[in-house]
Amino acid sequence: MQEPIINELTLRIGGEAGEGVITVAESMCKVAARMGLYLATFRTFPGEIKGGPCMMQLLASERPVFHHGDLADVLVAFNDEAIQRNFGSLKEGGTLLYETDIEAPIPQKAGTHYVPVPFQQIALQATGSPGSKNIVVLGVLAQLYGLPPDQIAKLLEEKFRRRGQAILENNLKGLEAGIRYAEQNIRKPDPYCLRPTSQPSKLLMTGNEAAALGALAAGLDCFFGYPITPSSEIMEYLAKHLPRFGGRFLQTEDEISAIGGVCGAAWAGRRAMTATSGPGLSLMSEILGLLSMTELPAVIVDSQRGGPSTGLPTKTEQSDLLLALYGSHGDTPRIVLAPTTVRETIELMVLAFDLAERYQMPVIVLMDQALSSRIETVDAEVLSHISSVRTPQNGNLDAEHYRRFALTESGVSPRVFPGTPGFEHMSTGLEHNERGDPAYDERMHTIMSAKRYKKLDAVGHDPSVAALSSRFGMEEAEIGIVCWGSTSGPVEEAVEQALARGIPVKAIVPKLLNPLVHSELKPFLRSAKKLLVPEMNFTGQLASLLRSTYRVPVVQLNKVKGVPFRAKEILDRIEQLAETLGHKESQDQRMLESVGSERAE
């Protein structure tokens, strides 16, 4: 009996940087998006420009997807190292497509479909160069997994037309050779086949592109930045597009100059931002304090990577949370947001600018390498649902009695931009009175510290953040999960799998990490007997924050391998917690229920 066709595919491609691994995966992503499929990816690559192991995994499906998938249905290996590094990520019964010329022994696993293909030889015969073997791979995958050849050919024309007709024709020959080889020599070993859906074609963008697009949608006026992996693409995108919208772009000599430029632009009344990673945010900490003292709005994107120091520049981690919350000398209130998806990055960037301006303080948007480089499908109408609210400078004020740092009920003082006649005032890093004049006495420092933090309290009650957290799972469950950032994807999949196994579990994903929204978190934390906090850092930074804020015991699940969680890693821990609560059903009972459901179907 023929297996039913599954309109979903988790594909992992591994090879050496410079071999075209990313080109193959990105091309498949673009075609899948045009077919109306949902998509998410993860990539990892070395710090070198060429050479070193490179991998990209994608999950394409007719259903919405939470992340890039766990184990791969299909692994494509360009070389021996790709097999050694990634074979353990191939699911039982999966397909291994690999270069025939690999001389090293191929690992054996029962049920695995082994498909050797002479990619390099096919490329040499079709184009005269083994360098186009990645396009041959693309042709083989297109034939096996249902990607329309005409769509891929169109994609290659878009990519290579500017490089000359000869190069374009060579790539088209490589594509055709791959398709023909698969058609004539490979018997399809699995049921996966991507087919167009009734959904309209979708936008395809990375997290970094989404951050830049969100900034433009928010009315960004000025960007100051210094290149640093993995946030550089934000800078590159804005260098190209911000001037078209009348904005100013400046590449500075270092991160300190970048945040200094943001501070100056904010003082002048402009919406300004920078983008960096952990090492850059560390350097910016002093001027973050200046932004707090002068009560100026600013947006800083931190795409986290493995640390400390230079660390793992091209690997993912969530180890900057406490730096984002507290990284500066003195008490420096700031807002911290953490998006979980590419689409949400657009929306939270707009919110970041609105909150920064409304409460006159810096906002740090915490991303990570996995989210920054992640390609995801986004519905084309996303921007039609976004609106930004500008907070104007205060008018109708009495210039004679103007106090830039006036004490108010919310802590937010009237703001008039420099150059407005009659409203001249002091604005420095020194502690000051309401007029901005330096004031060092203990009473004034206490009053002004309380004023600055009063604004942070007001943020926690702002209607725009009141329902910012995501919740999923069974509301009455005694096992609760709290996570943040890109870890949300594998958590959501793990929760779905646990519920399917009869294990009650629920999860909450706060997007506002400073201040925490107590009205959302308190009831959730109090209703769970076991609290699991998975995060990609060694010390459990969110877990520590929850313990110190709410005095609740939590179970930490920490990962610092430079790659995201798999849903199974979280599911395994859920099952362990369920056993301690007596919720986990026996294997026999689950099998009986499974048989019963099959009969019912």
N, C-alpha and C positions, 0 to 999 in steps of 0.2 A: 504494500500500500504506500502510495506516494505521500511524503510529509507535506503538511500545509505550508504555503509560503508565508514567511514572517517578514513584514514590512518594517524591519528594524535591523540595525547592524552596529555592533561595537567592534571597531577596527583599530588595531595598534600597528604602527609602522616604525621600524627601528633601523638605524644605519649610522653612518658617520656624518658629522656636520660638513656641509658642502656637497653631499651626494644628491640633494634634492628631496630629502625625506619630507620636509615641511611643505615643499611645492606640491607634492602628490596629495598630502592630507588636505591642504588648503583648497586645492582644486576640487576635490571631492566634496568639501564643505560647501563651496559656492554652488555647485550643481545641485546638491541636495536641497539647499535653501531655495533655489529656483523651482524645485519640484514641490515646494510647500511643506517640506519635512521640518521637524524640530531638530535642533542640533546643539551639542555642547562639546567642547574639546579640552584637552590638557596637553601641554608640551613641556619637554625638558631638554635642555641643550647645554653644551659646555661653555666655559668662559672664553674659549679661543674662537677666533673668527672662522677657522677651518680646521677640521680634525676633532676627534673626541666623539663620544657617543651622543646621539641625538634621537629623540623619540617624540612622536605625537600620537595621541589617541583621540578618537572621535566616537560619539554615539549619535546616530541619526535614527529618527523614529517618526512614525505617524502620530504618536502621542507626545504631549509635553514631557520634557526630560528634566531631571533635577541636577544632574552633573554629567561627567563624561563617561560614566559607566564603571563597573568594577573589572571583572575579568573579561578579556577580549574574546569575541567569537572567532576572529581572524587575526593572525599575526603575520605581518609581512617583514621578512628579515633581509636586509641588503647584504649583510656579512655575518661572520661567525659571532662576533661580539654582540650583535643585536639579538641573536638567538640565546646566547648565554645570559644576557641581562634581562630578557623579556619573556623567556619561555614559561617562567613561573606565573606570568600574568595571562596566560592563555587558558581559557576554561576547559574543563573536561569535555571531550568530544569536539573541541575546536579545530580550526584549520590552520596549518602552518604553511605559508607560501614562502619559499626561500630560494636564494640564488644557488643554482646547480653547482657552481664552481667552488662552493665552500668545501674545504678539505677536512675540517675538524669533524669529529663524530657528532651526529645530531642526537640530542637527548630524546629518549623514547618514553612515551606515556600512552597507556592503553586507551584506545578510543580516539586518539588524535588522528586527524587526516593530514598526511604529509604530501605536499605538492611541490616538488622541485621544478623550478623554471629557469632556463638559461637567459636571464634578463640581459646580461652583458653581451652575450653572443647575438641575441636578437637585435639589440641596439646597434651592434657593430655591422651586422649584415644589412640592416635597414637604412642606417644613416652614415655609416663609415666611421662612427665614433662611439666608444663605449660610454661616453659621458651622458648620453641621452637615455640611459637605462631607466631613470626615474619616470620618463614619459611612457616607456614600455610597460612599467609596473602599472601606471595609470590606465593604460589600455586593457591590460589583463583584468584589473579590478572592475573596470567599466563593463566588460563583457560578463564577468561572473556575477556581479551584484546589481545589475540593472540600470546603470547610469547611461542616459542617452548619449551615444557617440557624437551626435551633432552638437549637443550642448557643450561637451568637452572640447570639441574642435573650435567652437565659437569662443570658448574661454581662452584657449591657446592663442587664437588670433588676437584677442584683446591684450594678452600678456606679451606676445613676441612681435607684433606687427612693427613696432617702432625700432626693433633691432635688426630689421631687414628681412626681405622676402626669403632669402636662403635659409636663415635660421628658423623662420616660421615653417617653411616646407619640411625641413629636417624633423622638427618636432611633430608635425602632422604625420610624417612617415613612421616615426617611432610609435605614435598612438595607434595607427592602423596596424602595424606589425604586432603590437601587443594584443589588440582585439582579435586579430586573425589567429595568433598562436593559441589563445585561450579557447577560441571557438573550435579549433581543429584538434587540440591535444589534451585539453583538461575536461574531465568529467566532473561536473559541479558536485562537491561533496557535502553540501549543507543546504538548509532551507531558506537562507537569508537572501532577500532580493528587494532592493529599494524601488518603490513605485511612486509615481506622482499622486498627490492627494488632491482633494477638492479645495484645500486651503490655498489662499493666494500666496505667491512667492514672498519670501521674508527678507528683511534686512539682515545682513551678516556683519557683525562688528566685534571687536575685542573689548575687553574691559577698559583698556587705556583709551581707545577711541570713544567709548561711551562717556568716560570722565571728561574728555575734551569737548564732546558734543554737549554734554550737560552744562558745562561752563559757558559755552556759547549761547545756549538757550537761556541761561540765567542773566545774560547781558554783560559778560566779562569785558572789562575795559583794558586791563593790562596784565600781561604775563611776564614773569621774570623767572628764569630757570637755568640750571646747570645740568648737563646730561648725567644720568646715573641709571644703571640697570636696577630694577625692571620698569622704571617709570618713563624712560626717555621718549617712548612713542607719544605720550601726552604732549610733550614739548614739540615734537616733530609735527604732530597734527595741527597744533595751534600756530606754529610758525608759518604753516601753509595757509590756514584759513582765517585766523584772527584778524589780520590786516584787511581782509575782504569785508569784515563787519565793522570797520572803523576803529579796531582796537590796536593797541601797541604791544609789540613783542620784543623782548630783549634777552639774549643769551648772556649771562653774566660770567665772571671769572671763577666763581665758586658759589657754594650754597649760602654762605653768609651774606654775600652781596645780593643774592636772589631774594632772601627774606627781607633784607634791608630795602630793596626796591619795592617790594610789596607793601612794607610799612609806610614808605614815603607816598606811594600812590594812594593808599587808604587814607592817609592824613589829608591828601588833597581832594578826597571825596570820590575816588574811583573804586570800582569793584576790581580787586586784584587778587592774584593767586600765584602759587608756585607748586611744583610737583617734584617729589624726591623719593628716597628710600631711607632706611634706618640710619646709615652713616650721615646722610645729609640732614635728617631731622635732628640728630645729635648736635650738629654744628649750628643749627638754627635756634637752639634752646634759649640763648641769651636774648635774642630779639623777640622771641615769643613772650618773654617777660616784659619787654618794652611795649609790645602790643597790648598786653594785659594792663599795664600801668597807664598807658595813654588811652585805653578803651577804644581801640580801633578795630574795625572788622577786617578779617583776612581769611582766605581759604588755603589750606595746605593739604595736598594729597600725599600720603605716604604709602607707597607700594612696598610692602614688607618683603624682605628676603632673609635668608639664613644668616645669622650673626653668631657671635659679636664681631666687631671690627669689620674687615673686608668680607669675612665669612664666606657664604655661598652666594655669589652675586646672581646666579641664574636659577636658584632653587627657591622654593616657597617656604614660608614660615609665618607664624602669627605671634611674634615675640616682641612687638613694639607697643603693645597695649599700655603697659604702665609708663613707658616713655611718653606716649601720646597724652596720657592723663596728667602726668606730674613732671615732665621733662623740662625743668627750668629752676633756677634758684628762687627761693621765696614761694609764696602762695600765688599761683598764676591760674586763675580759672579759665578753662577753655571747653568748647563743645567738641565731642568726639562722635563721629558717625561711622558706621561700618556696613556698606552694602553687601549683599549676598549673591547677586546675579549681575549680568551685564546690563539688563534693562533697568534694574534698580539703581545701578550706578548713575545712570542719567538722571533719574528722579531725585536721588539724594544729593547730587551735585547742585541741582537747582535749590533744594532746601538748604544746603550748606551756605550758599550766598545769602539767601533770605534771612536765615538765623544770624549769621555774622553781622549783617547790617542792622537787623532789628535790635540785637542785644549788644552791639558794639564790642565784639570780642572775637578772637581767632577761633576758627573751626578746623579741626583736623579730620580728614576723611581717610579712614584706614582701609586700604586694599591689600592685596598680597600678590606675589608673582603668579600664582595659579589663576586668580581672577583677572589680573592685568593682561595676561597673554591669552586668556581663554577666548575662543571664538564661540559666539552664541547667536542663535536666530532671535530676532526681535521683530515684533509686528510693525509694519510700516507706519501705522498711525500713532506710534508712541509719542511723537512730539506734539500731536494735536491735543493730547490730554495734559500737557505741561504748561503751567503758567508761573511766572516769577513775580514776586511782589516786592517792588522797590520801596525802601523806607526813605522818604525825602528828608532833607534837612529841615529843621524846625523854623517855621516862619512866624511872623507877628510877635517877635520877642523884643523886649526892651533892651536895646544895646547897652544902655548905661548900667543895667543891673544883670547883665548876662553872666552866667556862671557855667562854664563848660562842664564841670563835674558836680553839678547841683545834686543834692540828696533828694531822691524821689522815692515813691512807694515801691516801684519796681526795680529801682537801682539804675535804670536807664536815664541818662541825662540828655538835655536838649543839645543837639549837634548842629553847628553852623560851620560851613566849610571855610578854609582860609581864603582871604581875599575879600570877604564880605565886609564892607566899610562899617566901622564902629564895633565890630565883634572880635577885635584882636584879643588873644589870650595866650597864656603860657601852656606848652605841652612838651614835657620832658620825661625822662625816666626817673626823676626824683619824686618821692612822695610829696603830695600837694594838698592844698585845701580845695574848696569848691571852685574857686576862680582858676586854679591851676598853678598858683604861686607855691614855691617850695615850702613845705611845712614838715618839720622833723619830730614834732612832739608825739609822745606815745598815744595821747588821746586821738589825735587826727589820724594816725596810722591805723588805730583800731577801727575808727569810724569808716575810713576809706576801704580797708580790707573787707569789712562787712558789706559795704556798698557794692564792691565788685562781685562778691559771692552771692549777693541777693539776686543779681541778674541770672546767675546760674540756676538758682532755685526757680526763678520765673520760667526758664526754658523748660523745666520738667513739667510745668503745668500749661505749656503752650498748646493750643488746640491742634497745631500742625504735627505735633509729636505724640499726641494722646494715644493713638492706635497704630504706632509705627512698627510694633513687634509683629512677627509672624507666629501663628500657632497652628499646630496640626497634631493629629493623633486622637486618642480617646480621652475626653475631658475628665472622666472619673478615674483614670489610671493612677496607680500609686507609684509608678516609675516615671520620673520626669527627666527630661534632657534640656539643658541650657547650652546653647552654642552661639557662635557669632561668625560673621564674615562668610567666606566661601565654604567653610565646613558645613554650612546649612544643607547643601545639596546631598552629600552622602548621609547626613542625619535623616533627612526626609525620606530617602529611599529605605534606610534601615528601619525607620518607624513603620513604613508601609509593609515591609516584609515581616516585621514582628507581629503586626496586627493580623496579617494573613495566617500566621502560625498560632494565633490565639493568645498572644501575649499582650496584655493591655499596657500601652505606653503613650506618652504625650511629650510634646516638645514646644519650647518657646525660643524664639530667636530675636533678641533685642537688637535693633538697628542704632539706637541712641545709647552709647556706652558711657557718656558723661554729659549731663547727669543721668543716672539710671531713673527710669520711670517707675516709681514705687507702686503706683496704682495697678500696673500690669504685672510686675515681678513678684510683689509680696504675696498675693493670693495664690499664684502658681507655685511658688516655693513652699508655702505652708501646706498645700494640698498634696504634696508628694512625700512618700515615705523614703524613697531612694532618689537622689539627684545625681545625675551623671553629667559631667562637663568635659566634652571632648574638645581639644584645641591643639593647634600645631605650635606648641612651645614646650620647653622642658620643665618649667616651674609651675605651670598651671595658673596663668595670670588672671584670667576671668574667674577661675575657681577661688583664688585668693581674694579677689574683689567682692565676690558674693559672700564668702565667709565673713569678711571684715564688716561688710555693710549690713547683712541680714542675720548674721550669727546662725547660719544653717550648716549642717555637715554635708559635704559633697564628696562624690567619688570622681577622682580625676582620671582622665584618659588622655595622655599626652603623647604626641608624635613629633619627632624632630629628624625625619629622614629626608627632608627636602622635597617630598611629594605629598599630595593630599591624602586624606583618609579614604579608605575603601568603605563602602557601606557594610561589608561583612565584618570589618573590625569593630564597628559600632554595634552591629547586631549581636556579635559574640558576647560583648559586654552586657548588652540588654538581657540576653538569655541567662547570664551568670547572676545578674541582679534579680531576675524573675525567680530563679531557683531559691535564692535566699528568702524571698517573700512567699514561696509556695505557689506561685501563679503558673509556673511552666507545666503544661500538660504532659502526660507520658507519651512516649513515641508511639505506643500501640494505639492510644486514643486518637492521636492526630492522624495515624494511618487509616483508622476506621472512618473518621470524619472525611478524610480525603476520598476514600472509596465511595462513601455515601454521596458526596457531591458529584463525583464522576457519573454515578448511576443516575442522579437527578438530571444531569445535563443530557 
